[in-house]
Amino acid sequence: MFCSLLLVASTVVSAVPYSQDTGVIKRFHASNSGAVAVSLNAGFPKASGDRQCPNAAGDWAGDTNIDPTVKSALLAAYLSGKRVTVTTQGCDSGGGWYRLIDVYLD
């Protein structure tokens, strides 16, 4: 029974949903602590609809401990004005942002 419970618990944890929203980065935030967040021109309607982060205002997706490659991709997309698809999952920044998982440059 313990093994069955452990298997079910690990399956539930790995099945956390994610959302993907597409748009042009209209605002780019970077802090001296290394955190980065972006705001899309179309917002994050899918993340909001999926209730990825109920306390988030819905304007920002970011990560307080982001990989430098993702940070560079976001900045390049912002500077070039290219469309991006941002994947979010849950909250970051104390619940103020959608947690950014990855980014696709369209």
N, C-alpha and C positions, 0 to 999 in steps of 0.2 A: 504494500500500500504506500509506503514511504517513497519508493521509486516512482510510482505512478503520479504521486503528488508533485514530486520534483520535476518530472517530465512535463506536466501540465504547467507548472509555474514558470519553467524556462521557456516554454512555447509562448506563453502570454507576454513575457517580458520582451521577447524578440519580435513580437508582432505589433509594435508601436507604430501607428499610422504616420504618414508624412503627407505633405501637400506640395504642389508645384504651382507657382504663379509666374507669369511672364509680363515683361514690360521693359521700359527704359529707366535706368537709374537716374532719378532726378536730384537726389541728395546723397552725399557720401559722408559718413562720420568716421573719424579715426581719433583714438585717444592715445596719450603717452603711455598708457598701460598696455597697449597692443590691441585693444578692442576695436572692432570694425563693425559698422552697421550701414545698411543701405535702405533707401526709401524708393519705391518704384512709382512711376507716373500713374499706373493703374491700381496702386495699392496692393493688398494681399487678400483678395476676395476669397480664394480657395482656402487659405490658412484660417481666415476668419470664420468661414462657413464650416470648416472641419473642427473648429474650436481648438486649434493647436495650442493656443495660450490664452485662456479666458481673460486674464488681467491685462494683456497687451493692448495698447491703444490702436494697434493695427497699422501703424505708419512705418514701422521699422522691422527689419530682420537683420540679425547680426550674431556675433560670437565674441565673447570676452577672451577667448583663447584660440584664435583662428590660425590656421596654417598659413605660412607666408605665401604659398602658391595660390591659395584661394584669395588672399588679400590682394595679390598682384593682379589676378584675373578680374576681380571686382573693380579695382582702380582703372585698369585698362578699358573695361567696358564703360565705365563712367566717363572717362576722358574721350573715348571715341563715339559715344552716343549709341553704341550697339544695343540691340535688344538682348535681354538675358532671361533665362528661366532659372528661378531660385527655388531650391528645395528647402523646406522648413520642417522642423519636428520639435514640438514642445516650446519651452521658454528659455530665454537667457536674460542676462542683465537684471536679475532679481524679478523676472516676470514682466519686464517692460518691453522686451523685444521678442519676436518669434526667433527661435534658434535656427540659424542658417547652417545647413548641412553641406550643401554644395551649390555650384553655379554652372550653368551652361551658357556659353556665348552663342547666340543665334546668328 
